[in-house]
Amino acid sequence: MGTAMHLDKYLKEASLSQSDFGSRLVPPASQGLISQWVRGITRITLDYALQIERESSGAVTPQDCADMYKDATQRAAAISA
């Protein structure tokens, strides 16, 4: 099994902007929403996670999408502790 890849890393490696990637999703996701996803502010819905997996040719899995939110909340908890 491959290593986890967060969406922000995939976008950098694929030379895609958040806006360009968001326009490929249905319904289109705004740049602001994608920014919230990569910063772990907003959870990615399962529907979007499945689309992200398809659009990234499997590089970013639904589990990777879930982990972006979990990782951010763990960082926040560590900072406030």
Backbone torsions as a table, in degrees:
resi	resn	phi	psi	omega
1	MET	NA	143.3	-178.4
2	GLY	-72.9	172.0	179.4
3	THR	-84.4	157.3	180.0
4	ALA	-64.8	142.3	175.7
5	MET	-134.4	121.0	176.1
6	HIS	-77.6	155.2	-176.0
7	LEU	-58.3	-40.6	-178.3
8	ASP	-62.1	-38.9	178.0
9	LYS	-66.5	-43.0	178.4
10	TYR	-59.8	-45.6	-178.4
11	LEU	-60.8	-40.9	178.3
12	LYS	-63.8	-47.5	-178.0
13	GLU	-65.5	-32.0	-179.2
14	ALA	-90.0	-0.3	-177.9
15	SER	54.8	45.0	178.2
16	LEU	-113.0	139.1	174.1
17	SER	-80.7	160.5	176.4
18	GLN	-59.8	-39.6	179.4
19	SER	-63.9	-45.8	-179.8
20	ASP	-61.3	-45.1	-179.1
21	PHE	-65.6	-43.5	-179.5
22	GLY	-60.5	-32.7	-179.3
23	SER	-69.6	-15.6	179.4
24	ARG	-84.1	-12.4	-176.8
25	LEU	-90.8	157.8	-178.8
26	VAL	-125.9	116.2	-6.3
27	PRO	-68.4	157.4	-179.0
28	PRO	-56.5	141.4	177.1
29	ALA	-101.1	135.6	-179.7
30	SER	-71.4	160.5	175.8
31	GLN	-58.7	-39.7	-179.5
32	GLY	-62.0	-40.6	178.9
33	LEU	-66.3	-43.9	179.3
34	ILE	-63.6	-38.1	175.6
35	SER	-60.0	-41.7	177.6
36	GLN	-64.2	-37.0	177.4
37	TRP	-62.7	-51.1	-174.4
38	VAL	-69.6	-24.8	176.2
39	ARG	-87.6	-2.9	177.5
40	GLY	76.3	20.0	-179.2
41	ILE	-82.7	-38.9	-177.0
42	THR	-122.6	135.8	176.7
43	ARG	-71.0	146.4	175.6
44	ILE	-88.3	128.9	178.4
45	THR	-68.0	159.2	178.9
46	LEU	-60.2	-40.7	179.4
47	ASP	-58.4	-48.6	179.0
48	TYR	-66.4	-38.6	179.7
49	ALA	-60.2	-40.8	177.9
50	LEU	-67.2	-37.5	176.9
51	GLN	-67.7	-39.3	177.9
52	ILE	-62.2	-41.9	177.7
53	GLU	-60.4	-44.2	179.8
54	ARG	-65.2	-47.9	-176.7
55	GLU	-67.0	-26.2	179.5
56	SER	-95.1	11.5	-177.8
57	SER	53.5	38.2	176.4
58	GLY	86.1	-2.3	-178.2
59	ALA	-66.8	-36.5	179.4
60	VAL	-113.3	109.4	-176.3
61	THR	-88.3	164.5	174.1
62	PRO	-56.8	-35.0	177.0
63	GLN	-64.9	-39.9	176.0
64	ASP	-59.5	-40.6	179.4
65	CYS	-63.1	-43.4	178.9
66	ALA	-65.5	-38.5	-178.3
67	ASP	-67.0	-28.7	178.6
68	MET	-59.9	-40.1	179.4
69	TYR	-72.8	-44.4	-179.0
70	LYS	-62.2	-45.6	-179.7
71	ASP	-60.4	-40.4	-179.4
72	ALA	-67.2	-40.6	-179.4
73	THR	-69.6	-33.4	176.2
74	GLN	-66.7	-40.3	177.3
75	ARG	-62.8	-43.0	-179.6
76	ALA	-63.6	-40.7	178.8
77	ALA	-64.6	-39.5	179.9
78	ALA	-66.5	-36.3	179.9
79	ILE	-68.9	-40.5	-176.2
80	SER	-82.3	-9.4	-178.2
81	ALA	-77.6	NA	NA
